[in-house]
């Protein structure tokens, strides 16, 4: 099984669709079974798309609009003969002009989609509103998440958000593999914070067990949200709820083999 996660930062730096050609080419080459995306934007003012092909809705308040980034990807891939079913959950207003959310694309038929409220804040106008998307197929379940930074305070938003993720997938555990993928905003080398909380709870980081690792860090220094940071960080992950053999872990779109398509790099994992 091949999986991909990417914080897409979509349309923020450019509305030129050719900028995303490396992403489309890589998906066509690898045919990932599931793709988790974060910062999946659409212009709030864009025209609404009625009944977008392959889309599984979790809500009706904010419809899919013409330049929804996940919709753009699905269309581009379908034109090349690769069909995905997909879903998208709007989380909050982004950069004053976007409906920002998280998405999941699945090659296998989607059996169910669930929107999960993660943050205590539940206001679309607030950037502190966090939601997850859980998609279930016959063989597996996948969650796309974009979580808050760790805070050494009484009200640590990450703790609530991660607990909400675990609660959402608890009923599925044991029946099929579960993969939680996305931007966790918690560095792997920061002890006694979010990464340790997750791995100590039994979730397996694909990176740590991969037979072959190509790359490590998933963001360069000083991106949005990490202003002042001086070193590359590994903050994007693919976790599984059970031990599994991993053939390869590869950082994608980091400017080496593949051009950058976001302020984050992608993470691709091949499970044995």
C-alpha positions, 0 to 999 in steps of 0.5 A, a space after each residue: 500500500 502506497 500513501 501520500 500526505 502533503 500540506 498543500 498550502 494551495 493557491 497561496 503563492 500562485 494560482 498557476 495550475 502548472 505549478 502543481 505539475 510535479 505533484 500530479 506527475 508523481 501521483 500518476 506514477 505511484 498511484 497512491 491508494 490514499 492521499 491526505 491533504 491539508 490547507 486545501 483552499 478554495 476562493 470563498 467567492 468562487 462559483 459553486 460546483 453542483 455534484 462534483 464527480 467522486 465527492 463524498 460530502 460530510 456537510 452542506 454549509 460550505 459547498 465545493 467551489 470551482 477552484 477547490 484544490 482537491 477538486 482540481 487534483 481529482 479532475 487533473 488525474 481523471 483526465 489522465 485516466 486515474 480516478 479517485 473518490 474524495 472528500 473535503 472538510 472546511 476548517 476555517 477562513 484562510 488568508 481572508 479569502 479562502 475556505 481552508 480545509 483538509 481532504 482525502 483522496 481514495 482509489 478504493 470506493 469510499 464507504 463512509 466519511 466523517 467530519 470530526 471537530 477537534 478544537 474547542 473553538 468551533 467558529 469558521 472565522 477563527 483560524 484556531 478551529 481545527 477539524 479532521 476528516 476520516 474516510 473508511 474503505 473496505 480495507 482501511 481507514 484514513 484520517 487527514 489532520 492539521 493540528 495545533 502547536 504544542 503549548 506548555 500551558 494549562 490549555 494545550 490545544 494539541 492535547 484536546 485535538 489529538 484526543 478527539 482524533 483517537 476518539 473518532 477512530 476508536 470504534 474502528 481499531 482492531 477491525 482494519 488498519 488505521 492511518 492518521 496522516 498530515 501536518 502535526 506541527 510537532 517536531 519529531 525531536 522534541 521530547 515529551 511533547 506531541 510526537 512522544 504522546 502519539 508514539 507512546 500511545 502505540 501509534 507507529 511512525 512509518 519513518 522509524 521502521 522504514 527499511 529505506 529512508 529517503 529524506 527526513 525533514 518535511 519543512 525548511 526553516 522559518 515557514 508560516 507558523 514557524 517564524 524564527 525557526 532556524 533548522 528544518 523540521 520533521 512535522 508531517 507524518 504517517 502513523 498507523 495504529 498497528 505495527 507494520 513493515 514499511 518498505 520505503 519512506 520518502 520525502 517528496 517535493 523538497 526541491 531535490 528529485 521533485 520541485 517544491 509545490 508547497 511550503 511543506 514537503 510531501 511524505 510518501 510511504 510504501 507499506 509491505 
